[in-house]
Amino acid sequence: MSRRKTERLLNLVVCLLATRRYLTAEQIRRAVPGYPDSDEAFKRMFERDKEELRELGVPLEVGSDQQGGGGEEIGYRIPPQAYELPDVHLSPDEAAVLGLAARVWQRASMAEAASGALLKLRAAGVETDVAAATGIEPRVNTQDPSFPALWEAVRDGRPVAFDYQGIGRTSVARRHLDPWGVVSRRGRWYVVGFDRDRDEQRVFRLSRIVGDVAPDGPPGSVTVPDGVDVRRIAFDWSEPLGEPRPATVRLRRGAAQGPRRWARDVRPVEEPAWDGEWDEAVLTFGDVDRFAPYLARFADDVVVLDPPDLREAVVQHLKSVLASAGAHPAAHGEHGEHGEMNGR
């Protein structure tokens, strides 16, 4: 919806709420800015605006008012008592849950909307303080660039199109999806919907979407079928594993016992720059997104040499951990050392 149309509809709602009598179309035309001078153009636009308000749930009342200056001519108004929402009454537990839900999004793209919702609840007299939930710190990581566009598409019921790189694929494929929901599972985000290319319901991992998510149809054209449980579809979906690949890593001696248990071709590193304290080994993995966080747990006791995509994934994961802790790599000698080694 364009800004000009939004302002016109808002002005129309304010005008019809403020009047106690029925306003004729001509009176509305004079009172609400944004309508054209042409009679035919005004009539078409006003009809569209009335339908838009009704679709939005605005209770537009049609009638006539003998004393309103319009005689028996049809007029319009919005009864305030029908438009206003009832008072919000929440139990302390319900208010605490809402507060915790808002804290989930405090570092995410929906932080502004969550804060605004809490502000409105407080203005309505609802206490949303979650101090009683001491020790509970919910977090949802939504760093995937495609998350905002997909969330908006689900909200608006709009089809989307995007480029997707499947596991084990070296190129991307264009996908066209009717999105039903966006779900977090095991720290990763997925979009569930109807894949129009495959003619079946599918699940896509957001981290594998390449580039921008583009609208691919009008709002309101996507509806979730009755009986569909988006979360169950996402949680029951078994993501295929990629083809096993070798990774060349260096392991600090006396450390990184987890990777050492299943490493092969382990040999000492004789290069002087590595101080004789490292071994080089080969590990086998199938999924970069799963393997990188595992290796990152060992911090600077593991350095990935190859392949480049795994190396970059580990570096990015360590950076995100530091960023979420409010730290800077330069302030940690060990992580700084790790960064220099990754550059070798």
Buried (B, 14 or more C-beta within 10 A) or exposed (E): EEEEBEEBBEBBBEBBBEBEBBBBBEBBBEBBEBBEEEEEEBBEBBEEBBEBBEEEEBBBEEEBBEEBEBEEBEBBBBEEEEBEEEEEEBEEEEBBBBBBBBBBBBBBBBBEEBEEBBEEBEEEEBEBEBEEBEEEEEEBBBBBBBBBBBBBBBEBBBBBBBBBBBBEEEEBEEBBBBBBBBBBBEEBBBBBBBBBEEEEBBBBBBBBBBEEBBBBBEBEEBEBEEEBEBEEBBEEBEBEEBEEBEBBBBBBBEBBEBBBEEBEEEEEBEEEEBEEEBBBBBBEBBBBBBBBBBBBBBBBBBBBBEBEEBBBBBBEBBBBBBEEEEEEBEEBEEBBEBBEBBEE
